[in-house]
Amino acid sequence: MGTLQAYFGPAALIPLWCAALAGWGMVASGIWRGLTGQARRASLFAHVLTLGGITATSMLFGYGLLQTTIAATAGWWALVAVTGARPERLLDPEGRGLVRLAAWSSLSVVLVVVMRQSLL
């Protein structure tokens, strides 16, 4: 158990890491299903870069990987909840896209607060 704790941190953080990876995977699968051609390639490329970007940003600014992981996990799961695992719905030209964007932002904030209070 000591080896796992050295890699993942305290046992309470393992569900956070699992939720982060699952949320990232859900968004990636939604991008894969919903977009085609160049838009799919560009979106997946940008989404793949988020994992390294989270780590690099935390190291560069010294803010802390835990808080950044909480924010990213909340954002991914809020996106899945608001769009029904179809991120392209944020780009709806008939006006619902802005409503979903506002709902995504609001739900992300609520999830960050709840997750942060339960973990810290």
C-alpha positions as CSV (number, residue, x, y, z in Angstrom):
1,M,0.0,0.0,0.0
2,G,2.9,2.4,0.6
3,T,3.9,2.2,-3.0
4,L,0.4,3.2,-4.2
5,Q,0.3,6.1,-1.8
6,A,3.6,7.4,-3.1
7,Y,2.1,7.6,-6.6
8,F,-1.5,8.6,-6.0
9,G,-1.3,10.5,-2.7
10,P,-3.7,9.8,0.2
11,A,-6.4,7.2,-0.3
12,A,-9.1,9.9,-0.5
13,L,-7.6,11.2,-3.7
14,I,-7.8,8.0,-5.6
15,P,-11.5,8.5,-6.4
16,L,-10.7,12.0,-7.6
17,W,-8.0,10.7,-10.0
18,C,-10.5,8.0,-11.2
19,A,-13.2,10.6,-11.7
20,A,-10.8,12.9,-13.6
21,L,-9.8,10.1,-16.0
22,A,-13.4,9.0,-16.5
23,G,-14.6,12.5,-17.1
24,W,-11.7,13.1,-19.6
25,G,-12.6,9.9,-21.3
26,M,-16.3,10.7,-21.5
27,V,-15.6,14.1,-23.1
28,A,-13.1,12.5,-25.5
29,S,-15.6,9.9,-26.6
30,G,-18.3,12.6,-27.1
31,I,-15.9,14.5,-29.3
32,W,-15.2,11.3,-31.3
33,R,-18.8,10.6,-31.8
34,G,-20.1,14.1,-32.4
35,L,-17.6,15.6,-34.8
36,T,-16.1,14.6,-38.1
37,G,-13.1,15.3,-40.3
38,Q,-10.8,18.2,-39.4
39,A,-13.0,19.4,-36.5
40,R,-12.7,16.0,-34.8
41,R,-8.9,15.9,-35.3
42,A,-8.4,19.4,-34.0
43,S,-10.7,18.9,-31.0
44,L,-9.2,15.6,-30.0
45,F,-5.7,17.0,-30.3
46,A,-6.6,20.0,-28.1
47,H,-8.4,17.7,-25.6
48,V,-5.4,15.3,-25.4
49,L,-3.2,18.3,-24.6
50,T,-5.3,19.2,-21.6
51,L,-3.7,16.4,-19.5
52,G,-0.2,17.7,-20.0
53,G,-1.4,21.3,-19.8
54,I,-2.8,20.8,-16.4
55,T,0.4,19.4,-15.1
56,A,2.6,22.0,-16.8
57,T,0.5,24.9,-15.7
58,S,0.5,23.6,-12.1
59,M,4.3,23.3,-12.2
60,L,4.8,26.7,-13.9
61,F,2.6,28.8,-11.7
62,G,3.0,26.7,-8.5
63,Y,-0.8,26.7,-7.9
64,G,-1.1,23.1,-7.1
65,L,-2.1,20.0,-9.0
66,L,-4.8,19.1,-6.6
67,Q,-6.9,22.3,-7.1
68,T,-6.3,22.2,-10.9
69,T,-7.4,18.5,-11.0
70,I,-10.6,19.4,-9.0
71,A,-11.4,22.2,-11.4
72,A,-10.8,20.1,-14.5
73,T,-12.8,17.1,-13.2
74,A,-15.7,19.4,-12.3
75,G,-15.6,21.0,-15.7
76,W,-15.5,17.7,-17.6
77,W,-18.4,16.2,-15.6
78,A,-20.4,19.4,-15.8
79,L,-19.9,19.3,-19.6
80,V,-21.0,15.7,-19.8
81,A,-24.1,16.5,-17.7
82,V,-25.1,19.7,-19.6
83,T,-24.5,18.4,-23.1
84,G,-25.5,14.8,-22.6
85,A,-22.0,13.7,-23.5
86,R,-22.1,15.5,-26.8
87,P,-19.8,18.6,-26.5
88,E,-20.7,19.8,-29.9
89,R,-24.1,20.9,-28.5
90,L,-22.3,24.0,-27.1
91,L,-22.0,25.2,-30.6
92,D,-25.7,25.0,-31.4
93,P,-26.5,28.0,-33.7
94,E,-30.1,28.3,-32.7
95,G,-29.4,29.9,-29.4
96,R,-29.4,26.9,-27.0
97,G,-25.6,26.8,-27.1
98,L,-25.3,30.0,-25.0
99,V,-27.8,28.5,-22.5
100,R,-25.8,25.3,-22.2
101,L,-22.6,27.3,-21.9
102,A,-24.0,29.3,-19.0
103,A,-25.3,26.0,-17.4
104,W,-21.9,24.4,-17.9
105,S,-20.1,27.3,-16.2
106,S,-22.6,27.4,-13.3
107,L,-22.5,23.7,-12.7
108,S,-18.7,23.6,-12.9
109,V,-18.5,26.2,-10.1
110,V,-20.9,24.3,-7.9
111,L,-19.1,21.0,-8.5
112,V,-15.7,22.7,-7.7
113,V,-17.0,24.0,-4.4
114,V,-18.6,20.7,-3.4
115,M,-15.5,18.6,-4.4
116,R,-13.1,21.0,-2.7
117,Q,-15.0,21.0,0.5
118,S,-15.2,17.2,0.5
119,L,-11.5,16.7,-0.2
120,L,-9.8,19.5,1.6
